[in-house]
Amino acid sequence: MDRRAVFFVGAAFVCAILIPVTEQEQRWVPSALAILYVVLAIASWADKRTRTRGRPDRPWHGSGRADDLPPGGGFDTDLETSGDVSGSRSPTQRIRPAASDLDPQ
């Protein structure tokens, strides 16, 4: 269960405890809030369940924070790996070798 659902269940529990000590005319408030928090807990749990179904809880490289990213920020910086594309995301623009690279030495 995720943290939001746990919070909503706890808030519903606190509201349920406050029902008997509340004045008769105002008992609808903690009752309504307890019901609302239970509905929110179920919705939060369902949201978490559908978002993570079939996927691990955490990314492969750690917690997902910037300091846990692999070198290069998680992007391919090797031109051979990324298809020899430089300065553009378009795979049609290839790097041309410089004239000095073509001359045999």
HUVEN-V428263 format. One record per residue. N is the residue number from 1. NEAR is the number of other ideal C-beta (glycine too) atoms within 8 Angstrom. Layout:
BEGIN
n	near
N	NEAR
N	NEAR
END
This chain:
BEGIN
n	near
1	5
2	8
3	5
4	10
5	13
6	10
7	8
8	13
9	11
10	8
11	10
12	14
13	9
14	8
15	13
16	9
17	8
18	9
19	11
20	5
21	5
22	10
23	5
24	5
25	4
26	7
27	10
28	5
29	8
30	11
31	10
32	8
33	11
34	13
35	9
36	8
37	13
38	11
39	8
40	10
41	14
42	9
43	8
44	12
45	11
46	8
47	8
48	12
49	8
50	7
51	6
52	9
53	6
54	3
55	5
56	6
57	4
58	7
59	7
60	4
61	8
62	8
63	6
64	7
65	7
66	4
67	4
68	8
69	9
70	6
71	3
72	7
73	6
74	6
75	5
76	6
77	5
78	6
79	9
80	5
81	6
82	9
83	6
84	8
85	13
86	7
87	4
88	6
89	4
90	6
91	6
92	4
93	8
94	6
95	7
96	4
97	6
98	6
99	6
100	5
101	6
102	6
103	6
104	2
105	2
END
